[in-house]
Amino acid sequence: MGKDVIVACDFANADQTLAFLNRFSGRKPFVKIGMELFYAEGPAIVQAVKARGHRVFLDLKLHDIPNTVKKAMAVLSRLDVDICNLHAGGGLPMMQAAVEGLTRPDGSRPLLIAVTQLTSTDQQVMERDLLIREPLARVVEHYAQTAKAAGLDGVVCSPLEAGAVHAACGSGFLTVTPGVRFAGGEMGDQKRVTTPADAKTLGSDYIVVGRPITAAPDPVAAYARCCEEFIG
Ligand code: C5P
């Protein structure tokens, strides 16, 4: 897969999501479905979006004992999503079990990526709440290497970390990066942001973009601008 823009469809229900996607008559965006929408609508929303020809990143960030994650991933593999994810903090055995569970009888499986440290976690939260005393950048790099050792395909990280992850894990190891804003755009609650063009320069493979597209006066134009800046 080449570089692409993934639109975070952080809507409360199926009606709003499908009304939003109906606006795209040309290129069909790669869609991210997160916890809010999935918990509201269940697997049917994934099937509805897939049936309209979109690729889907199902962002449920699993984190549990290996046996539970393995069984949950087996269920997700039957939904025909293109990318799903988990927390690298669950450890190597959990990630290995996830790969096993996700792999279909014919050997195929969706791409599986790991959240390293959430972008809402900073050095202070890591040290105070998690008792992790290494520098955040080192923790992200180590979690990425552990994800790779478990057989995963990449990580969710900041565009600012994409270069270090590729250096540690190889250029084929995917970096999927939220925290993207147009130059001069609203930051919202994101703290460390880059433009689509900067994310491209920094080596992100996929950018995840929500409000700069979903809340734009013309979402189709905002998506086109994002693709133009990031993919070229
Ligand atoms: O609206 P915005 O562009 O900030 O949306 C970013 C999306 O990426 C949201 O769905 C958010 O939950 C997700 N995300 C993130 N940071 C992470 C992981 C996921 O912003 N570390």
py3Dmol code that shows the C-alpha trace and the ligand (Angstrom):
import py3Dmol

protein = """\
ATOM      1  CA  MET A   1       0.000   0.000   0.000  1.00  0.00           C
ATOM      2  CA  GLY A   2       1.226   3.505  -0.839  1.00  0.00           C
ATOM      3  CA  LYS A   3       0.794   6.717   1.101  1.00  0.00           C
ATOM      4  CA  ASP A   4      -2.804   7.619   1.840  1.00  0.00           C
ATOM      5  CA  VAL A   5      -5.024   9.958   3.844  1.00  0.00           C
ATOM      6  CA  ILE A   6      -7.313   8.238   6.376  1.00  0.00           C
ATOM      7  CA  VAL A   7     -10.367  10.284   7.391  1.00  0.00           C
ATOM      8  CA  ALA A   8     -11.269   9.861  11.090  1.00  0.00           C
ATOM      9  CA  CYS A   9     -15.069   9.574  11.006  1.00  0.00           C
ATOM     10  CA  ASP A  10     -15.624  10.526  14.635  1.00  0.00           C
ATOM     11  CA  PHE A  11     -19.400  10.767  14.311  1.00  0.00           C
ATOM     12  CA  ALA A  12     -21.974   9.676  16.887  1.00  0.00           C
ATOM     13  CA  ASN A  13     -24.030   7.428  14.636  1.00  0.00           C
ATOM     14  CA  ALA A  14     -24.420   5.743  11.245  1.00  0.00           C
ATOM     15  CA  ASP A  15     -26.736   8.406   9.796  1.00  0.00           C
ATOM     16  CA  GLN A  16     -24.205  11.197  10.295  1.00  0.00           C
ATOM     17  CA  THR A  17     -21.356   9.022   9.010  1.00  0.00           C
ATOM     18  CA  LEU A  18     -23.118   7.887   5.858  1.00  0.00           C
ATOM     19  CA  ALA A  19     -24.424  11.418   5.144  1.00  0.00           C
ATOM     20  CA  PHE A  20     -20.825  12.648   5.382  1.00  0.00           C
ATOM     21  CA  LEU A  21     -19.494   9.890   3.099  1.00  0.00           C
ATOM     22  CA  ASN A  22     -22.292  10.526   0.565  1.00  0.00           C
ATOM     23  CA  ARG A  23     -20.645  13.864  -0.230  1.00  0.00           C
ATOM     24  CA  PHE A  24     -17.657  12.085  -1.794  1.00  0.00           C
ATOM     25  CA  SER A  25     -18.628  11.235  -5.342  1.00  0.00           C
ATOM     26  CA  GLY A  26     -15.082  10.919  -6.730  1.00  0.00           C
ATOM     27  CA  ARG A  27     -12.176   9.386  -4.828  1.00  0.00           C
ATOM     28  CA  LYS A  28     -13.504   7.342  -1.879  1.00  0.00           C
ATOM     29  CA  PRO A  29     -11.586   8.132   1.298  1.00  0.00           C
ATOM     30  CA  PHE A  30      -9.957   5.496   3.502  1.00  0.00           C
ATOM     31  CA  VAL A  31     -12.154   5.698   6.635  1.00  0.00           C
ATOM     32  CA  LYS A  32     -11.215   5.327  10.302  1.00  0.00           C
ATOM     33  CA  ILE A  33     -13.985   4.004  12.549  1.00  0.00           C
ATOM     34  CA  GLY A  34     -13.270   4.507  16.242  1.00  0.00           C
ATOM     35  CA  MET A  35     -14.746   3.321  19.517  1.00  0.00           C
ATOM     36  CA  GLU A  36     -17.575   5.852  19.725  1.00  0.00           C
ATOM     37  CA  LEU A  37     -19.116   4.942  16.386  1.00  0.00           C
ATOM     38  CA  PHE A  38     -18.417   1.201  16.709  1.00  0.00           C
ATOM     39  CA  TYR A  39     -19.927   0.973  20.188  1.00  0.00           C
ATOM     40  CA  ALA A  40     -22.979   2.909  18.983  1.00  0.00           C
ATOM     41  CA  GLU A  41     -23.615   0.970  15.794  1.00  0.00           C
ATOM     42  CA  GLY A  42     -21.694  -2.323  16.064  1.00  0.00           C
ATOM     43  CA  PRO A  43     -20.239  -4.343  13.185  1.00  0.00           C
ATOM     44  CA  ALA A  44     -23.046  -3.155  10.862  1.00  0.00           C
ATOM     45  CA  ILE A  45     -21.378   0.250  10.447  1.00  0.00           C
ATOM     46  CA  VAL A  46     -18.163  -1.417   9.261  1.00  0.00           C
ATOM     47  CA  GLN A  47     -20.116  -3.518   6.778  1.00  0.00           C
ATOM     48  CA  ALA A  48     -22.062  -0.468   5.530  1.00  0.00           C
ATOM     49  CA  VAL A  49     -18.898   1.580   4.949  1.00  0.00           C
ATOM     50  CA  LYS A  50     -17.103  -1.346   3.284  1.00  0.00           C
ATOM     51  CA  ALA A  51     -20.130  -1.980   1.053  1.00  0.00           C
ATOM     52  CA  ARG A  52     -19.776   1.590  -0.260  1.00  0.00           C
ATOM     53  CA  GLY A  53     -16.276   0.798  -1.433  1.00  0.00           C
ATOM     54  CA  HIS A  54     -14.207   2.471   1.300  1.00  0.00           C
ATOM     55  CA  ARG A  55     -11.195   0.877   2.940  1.00  0.00           C
ATOM     56  CA  VAL A  56     -11.585   0.795   6.735  1.00  0.00           C
ATOM     57  CA  PHE A  57      -9.174   1.244   9.642  1.00  0.00           C
ATOM     58  CA  LEU A  58     -11.008  -0.080  12.714  1.00  0.00           C
ATOM     59  CA  ASP A  59      -9.452   1.806  15.626  1.00  0.00           C
ATOM     60  CA  LEU A  60     -10.492  -0.191  18.710  1.00  0.00           C
ATOM     61  CA  LYS A  61      -7.066  -0.306  20.423  1.00  0.00           C
ATOM     62  CA  LEU A  62      -7.377  -3.739  22.057  1.00  0.00           C
ATOM     63  CA  HIS A  63      -5.488  -4.323  25.334  1.00  0.00           C
ATOM     64  CA  ASP A  64      -6.241  -7.465  27.381  1.00  0.00           C
ATOM     65  CA  ILE A  65      -4.813 -10.896  28.183  1.00  0.00           C
ATOM     66  CA  PRO A  66      -3.460 -12.754  25.119  1.00  0.00           C
ATOM     67  CA  ASN A  67      -6.290 -15.319  24.950  1.00  0.00           C
ATOM     68  CA  THR A  68      -9.008 -12.648  24.994  1.00  0.00           C
ATOM     69  CA  VAL A  69      -7.248 -10.506  22.400  1.00  0.00           C
ATOM     70  CA  LYS A  70      -6.680 -13.535  20.148  1.00  0.00           C
ATOM     71  CA  LYS A  71     -10.387 -14.415  20.192  1.00  0.00           C
ATOM     72  CA  ALA A  72     -11.489 -10.816  19.695  1.00  0.00           C
ATOM     73  CA  MET A  73      -9.131 -10.429  16.734  1.00  0.00           C
ATOM     74  CA  ALA A  74     -10.559 -13.594  15.171  1.00  0.00           C
ATOM     75  CA  VAL A  75     -13.988 -11.920  15.253  1.00  0.00           C
ATOM     76  CA  LEU A  76     -12.581  -8.720  13.703  1.00  0.00           C
ATOM     77  CA  SER A  77     -10.849 -10.691  10.920  1.00  0.00           C
ATOM     78  CA  ARG A  78     -14.289 -11.765   9.705  1.00  0.00           C
ATOM     79  CA  LEU A  79     -15.368  -8.110   9.337  1.00  0.00           C
ATOM     80  CA  ASP A  80     -13.006  -7.664   6.376  1.00  0.00           C
ATOM     81  CA  VAL A  81     -11.411  -4.472   7.729  1.00  0.00           C
ATOM     82  CA  ASP A  82      -8.163  -3.303   6.132  1.00  0.00           C
ATOM     83  CA  ILE A  83      -6.317  -2.164   9.284  1.00  0.00           C
ATOM     84  CA  CYS A  84      -6.987  -2.804  12.979  1.00  0.00           C
ATOM     85  CA  ASN A  85      -4.952  -2.046  16.081  1.00  0.00           C
ATOM     86  CA  LEU A  86      -4.025  -2.744  19.707  1.00  0.00           C
ATOM     87  CA  HIS A  87      -1.881  -1.228  22.468  1.00  0.00           C
ATOM     88  CA  ALA A  88       1.781  -2.247  22.364  1.00  0.00           C
ATOM     89  CA  GLY A  89       1.680  -1.847  26.173  1.00  0.00           C
ATOM     90  CA  GLY A  90      -0.064  -5.263  26.297  1.00  0.00           C
ATOM     91  CA  GLY A  91       3.340  -6.823  25.632  1.00  0.00           C
ATOM     92  CA  LEU A  92       4.894  -9.281  23.173  1.00  0.00           C
ATOM     93  CA  PRO A  93       2.740 -12.358  23.994  1.00  0.00           C
ATOM     94  CA  MET A  94      -0.454 -10.321  23.606  1.00  0.00           C
ATOM     95  CA  MET A  95       0.669  -8.957  20.230  1.00  0.00           C
ATOM     96  CA  GLN A  96       1.728 -12.423  19.014  1.00  0.00           C
ATOM     97  CA  ALA A  97      -1.660 -13.822  20.060  1.00  0.00           C
ATOM     98  CA  ALA A  98      -3.368 -10.976  18.188  1.00  0.00           C
ATOM     99  CA  VAL A  99      -1.565 -11.850  14.946  1.00  0.00           C
ATOM    100  CA  GLU A 100      -2.586 -15.499  15.379  1.00  0.00           C
ATOM    101  CA  GLY A 101      -6.199 -14.607  16.027  1.00  0.00           C
ATOM    102  CA  LEU A 102      -6.377 -12.184  13.132  1.00  0.00           C
ATOM    103  CA  THR A 103      -4.956 -14.632  10.579  1.00  0.00           C
ATOM    104  CA  ARG A 104      -7.737 -16.260   8.558  1.00  0.00           C
ATOM    105  CA  PRO A 105      -7.728 -19.954   7.601  1.00  0.00           C
ATOM    106  CA  ASP A 106      -6.398 -19.004   4.122  1.00  0.00           C
ATOM    107  CA  GLY A 107      -3.417 -17.183   5.707  1.00  0.00           C
ATOM    108  CA  SER A 108      -4.632 -13.650   4.857  1.00  0.00           C
ATOM    109  CA  ARG A 109      -5.270 -11.008   7.511  1.00  0.00           C
ATOM    110  CA  PRO A 110      -5.918  -7.273   7.904  1.00  0.00           C
ATOM    111  CA  LEU A 111      -2.878  -5.098   8.623  1.00  0.00           C
ATOM    112  CA  LEU A 112      -2.245  -4.881  12.370  1.00  0.00           C
ATOM    113  CA  ILE A 113      -0.631  -1.842  13.945  1.00  0.00           C
ATOM    114  CA  ALA A 114       0.198  -0.943  17.552  1.00  0.00           C
ATOM    115  CA  VAL A 115      -0.406   2.239  19.503  1.00  0.00           C
ATOM    116  CA  THR A 116       2.944   3.029  21.135  1.00  0.00           C
ATOM    117  CA  GLN A 117       2.247   5.771  23.663  1.00  0.00           C
ATOM    118  CA  LEU A 118      -0.936   7.785  23.189  1.00  0.00           C
ATOM    119  CA  THR A 119      -0.286  11.333  22.037  1.00  0.00           C
ATOM    120  CA  SER A 120      -2.153  12.419  25.180  1.00  0.00           C
ATOM    121  CA  THR A 121       0.604  10.782  27.273  1.00  0.00           C
ATOM    122  CA  ASP A 122       3.585  12.981  27.990  1.00  0.00           C
ATOM    123  CA  GLN A 123       6.811  12.441  29.894  1.00  0.00           C
ATOM    124  CA  GLN A 124       5.192  13.536  33.161  1.00  0.00           C
ATOM    125  CA  VAL A 125       2.258  11.087  32.852  1.00  0.00           C
ATOM    126  CA  MET A 126       4.646   8.256  31.936  1.00  0.00           C
ATOM    127  CA  GLU A 127       6.914   8.884  34.920  1.00  0.00           C
ATOM    128  CA  ARG A 128       4.260   9.748  37.508  1.00  0.00           C
ATOM    129  CA  ASP A 129       1.455   7.352  36.565  1.00  0.00           C
ATOM    130  CA  LEU A 130       3.186   4.521  34.713  1.00  0.00           C
ATOM    131  CA  LEU A 131       6.574   4.584  36.502  1.00  0.00           C
ATOM    132  CA  ILE A 132       8.324   4.570  33.108  1.00  0.00           C
ATOM    133  CA  ARG A 133      11.453   6.660  33.449  1.00  0.00           C
ATOM    134  CA  GLU A 134      12.969   6.360  29.963  1.00  0.00           C
ATOM    135  CA  PRO A 135      12.578   9.293  27.545  1.00  0.00           C
ATOM    136  CA  LEU A 136       9.279   9.171  25.618  1.00  0.00           C
ATOM    137  CA  ALA A 137      11.060   8.904  22.248  1.00  0.00           C
ATOM    138  CA  ARG A 138      13.014   5.866  23.470  1.00  0.00           C
ATOM    139  CA  VAL A 139       9.814   4.232  24.759  1.00  0.00           C
ATOM    140  CA  VAL A 140       8.072   4.750  21.394  1.00  0.00           C
ATOM    141  CA  GLU A 141      11.062   3.265  19.562  1.00  0.00           C
ATOM    142  CA  HIS A 142      11.223   0.241  21.889  1.00  0.00           C
ATOM    143  CA  TYR A 143       7.462  -0.428  21.675  1.00  0.00           C
ATOM    144  CA  ALA A 144       7.730  -0.238  17.864  1.00  0.00           C
ATOM    145  CA  GLN A 145      10.589  -2.758  17.875  1.00  0.00           C
ATOM    146  CA  THR A 146       8.571  -5.087  20.124  1.00  0.00           C
ATOM    147  CA  ALA A 147       5.554  -4.762  17.799  1.00  0.00           C
ATOM    148  CA  LYS A 148       7.767  -5.643  14.860  1.00  0.00           C
ATOM    149  CA  ALA A 149       9.192  -8.652  16.729  1.00  0.00           C
ATOM    150  CA  ALA A 150       5.626  -9.859  17.331  1.00  0.00           C
ATOM    151  CA  GLY A 151       4.945  -9.760  13.582  1.00  0.00           C
ATOM    152  CA  LEU A 152       2.906  -6.550  13.387  1.00  0.00           C
ATOM    153  CA  ASP A 153       2.942  -4.291  10.340  1.00  0.00           C
ATOM    154  CA  GLY A 154       3.479  -0.879  11.935  1.00  0.00           C
ATOM    155  CA  VAL A 155       2.561   1.603  14.633  1.00  0.00           C
ATOM    156  CA  VAL A 156       0.386   4.618  15.331  1.00  0.00           C
ATOM    157  CA  CYS A 157       2.705   7.474  16.285  1.00  0.00           C
ATOM    158  CA  SER A 158       3.289  11.191  15.854  1.00  0.00           C
ATOM    159  CA  PRO A 159       4.605  12.271  12.429  1.00  0.00           C
ATOM    160  CA  LEU A 160       7.512  13.682  14.460  1.00  0.00           C
ATOM    161  CA  GLU A 161       8.401  10.089  15.461  1.00  0.00           C
ATOM    162  CA  ALA A 162       7.983   8.505  12.004  1.00  0.00           C
ATOM    163  CA  GLY A 163      11.650   8.891  11.043  1.00  0.00           C
ATOM    164  CA  ALA A 164      12.936   7.321  14.267  1.00  0.00           C
ATOM    165  CA  VAL A 165      10.473   4.412  13.929  1.00  0.00           C
ATOM    166  CA  HIS A 166      11.580   3.760  10.341  1.00  0.00           C
ATOM    167  CA  ALA A 167      15.234   3.961  11.394  1.00  0.00           C
ATOM    168  CA  ALA A 168      14.635   1.413  14.174  1.00  0.00           C
ATOM    169  CA  CYS A 169      12.238  -0.928  12.344  1.00  0.00           C
ATOM    170  CA  GLY A 170      12.875  -0.446   8.624  1.00  0.00           C
ATOM    171  CA  SER A 171      11.207   1.679   5.965  1.00  0.00           C
ATOM    172  CA  GLY A 172       8.567  -0.987   5.270  1.00  0.00           C
ATOM    173  CA  PHE A 173       7.251  -0.812   8.857  1.00  0.00           C
ATOM    174  CA  LEU A 174       4.166   1.415   8.636  1.00  0.00           C
ATOM    175  CA  THR A 175       3.790   4.701  10.480  1.00  0.00           C
ATOM    176  CA  VAL A 176       0.165   5.810  10.789  1.00  0.00           C
ATOM    177  CA  THR A 177       0.118   9.334  12.146  1.00  0.00           C
ATOM    178  CA  PRO A 178      -2.668  11.498  13.618  1.00  0.00           C
ATOM    179  CA  GLY A 179      -2.107  15.086  14.770  1.00  0.00           C
ATOM    180  CA  VAL A 180      -2.300  16.698  11.323  1.00  0.00           C
ATOM    181  CA  ARG A 181      -3.485  20.255  10.724  1.00  0.00           C
ATOM    182  CA  PHE A 182      -3.421  22.587   7.732  1.00  0.00           C
ATOM    183  CA  ALA A 183      -1.056  25.535   8.084  1.00  0.00           C
ATOM    184  CA  GLY A 184      -2.929  28.210  10.050  1.00  0.00           C
ATOM    185  CA  GLY A 185      -5.757  25.805  10.985  1.00  0.00           C
ATOM    186  CA  GLU A 186      -7.405  25.197  14.376  1.00  0.00           C
ATOM    187  CA  MET A 187      -5.306  22.956  16.676  1.00  0.00           C
ATOM    188  CA  GLY A 188      -8.270  21.696  18.753  1.00  0.00           C
ATOM    189  CA  ASP A 189      -6.961  19.413  21.526  1.00  0.00           C
ATOM    190  CA  GLN A 190      -3.942  18.223  19.515  1.00  0.00           C
ATOM    191  CA  LYS A 191      -0.672  19.533  20.907  1.00  0.00           C
ATOM    192  CA  ARG A 192       2.127  18.435  18.588  1.00  0.00           C
ATOM    193  CA  VAL A 193       0.810  18.923  15.071  1.00  0.00           C
ATOM    194  CA  THR A 194       2.300  18.897  11.579  1.00  0.00           C
ATOM    195  CA  THR A 195       0.879  19.861   8.201  1.00  0.00           C
ATOM    196  CA  PRO A 196       0.153  17.129   5.611  1.00  0.00           C
ATOM    197  CA  ALA A 197       3.181  18.338   3.627  1.00  0.00           C
ATOM    198  CA  ASP A 198       5.448  18.105   6.694  1.00  0.00           C
ATOM    199  CA  ALA A 199       4.086  14.631   7.528  1.00  0.00           C
ATOM    200  CA  LYS A 200       5.081  13.588   3.997  1.00  0.00           C
ATOM    201  CA  THR A 201       8.591  15.002   4.441  1.00  0.00           C
ATOM    202  CA  LEU A 202       8.915  13.286   7.842  1.00  0.00           C
ATOM    203  CA  GLY A 203       8.085   9.919   6.235  1.00  0.00           C
ATOM    204  CA  SER A 204       4.554   9.111   7.496  1.00  0.00           C
ATOM    205  CA  ASP A 205       2.945   6.319   5.489  1.00  0.00           C
ATOM    206  CA  TYR A 206      -0.651   7.224   6.384  1.00  0.00           C
ATOM    207  CA  ILE A 207      -1.983  10.380   7.982  1.00  0.00           C
ATOM    208  CA  VAL A 208      -5.165  10.207  10.080  1.00  0.00           C
ATOM    209  CA  VAL A 209      -7.121  13.439   9.716  1.00  0.00           C
ATOM    210  CA  GLY A 210     -10.386  14.166  11.518  1.00  0.00           C
ATOM    211  CA  ARG A 211     -11.724  17.643  12.209  1.00  0.00           C
ATOM    212  CA  PRO A 212      -9.706  19.521   9.550  1.00  0.00           C
ATOM    213  CA  ILE A 213     -11.822  17.513   7.054  1.00  0.00           C
ATOM    214  CA  THR A 214     -15.021  16.554   8.939  1.00  0.00           C
ATOM    215  CA  ALA A 215     -15.596  20.076  10.343  1.00  0.00           C
ATOM    216  CA  ALA A 216     -14.532  21.966   7.198  1.00  0.00           C
ATOM    217  CA  PRO A 217     -17.139  24.054   5.367  1.00  0.00           C
ATOM    218  CA  ASP A 218     -16.348  21.953   2.285  1.00  0.00           C
ATOM    219  CA  PRO A 219     -15.089  18.534   3.460  1.00  0.00           C
ATOM    220  CA  VAL A 220     -14.551  17.233  -0.082  1.00  0.00           C
ATOM    221  CA  ALA A 221     -12.284  20.199  -0.899  1.00  0.00           C
ATOM    222  CA  ALA A 222     -10.432  19.815   2.420  1.00  0.00           C
ATOM    223  CA  TYR A 223      -9.878  16.103   1.701  1.00  0.00           C
ATOM    224  CA  ALA A 224      -8.611  16.934  -1.810  1.00  0.00           C
ATOM    225  CA  ARG A 225      -6.215  19.541  -0.379  1.00  0.00           C
ATOM    226  CA  CYS A 226      -4.952  17.007   2.152  1.00  0.00           C
ATOM    227  CA  CYS A 227      -4.337  14.379  -0.556  1.00  0.00           C
ATOM    228  CA  GLU A 228      -2.626  16.958  -2.758  1.00  0.00           C
ATOM    229  CA  GLU A 229      -0.264  18.039   0.053  1.00  0.00           C
ATOM    230  CA  PHE A 230       0.443  14.540   1.388  1.00  0.00           C
ATOM    231  CA  ILE A 231       0.386  12.298  -1.678  1.00  0.00           C
ATOM    232  CA  GLY A 232       1.105  14.905  -4.365  1.00  0.00           C
TER     233      GLY A 232
END
"""
ligand_1 = """\
21
C5P
O -9.824 15.507 14.590
P -8.416 15.029 14.614
O -7.662 15.236 13.304
O -7.631 15.509 15.813
O -8.587 13.440 14.754
C -7.483 12.589 15.007
C -7.969 11.172 15.165
O -6.859 10.332 15.471
C -8.978 10.975 16.281
O -9.872 9.934 15.858
C -8.142 10.515 17.449
O -8.864 9.695 18.335
C -7.072 9.691 16.736
N -5.827 9.510 17.464
C -5.024 10.560 17.876
N -3.858 10.318 18.566
C -3.480 9.048 18.817
C -4.276 7.976 18.384
C -5.452 8.251 17.709
O -5.350 11.714 17.619
N -2.326 8.816 19.430
"""
view = py3Dmol.view(width=600, height=400)
view.addModel(protein, "pdb")
view.setStyle({"model": 0}, {"cartoon": {"style": "trace"}})
view.addModel(ligand_1, "xyz")
view.setStyle({"model": 1}, {"stick": {}})
view.zoomTo()
view.show()
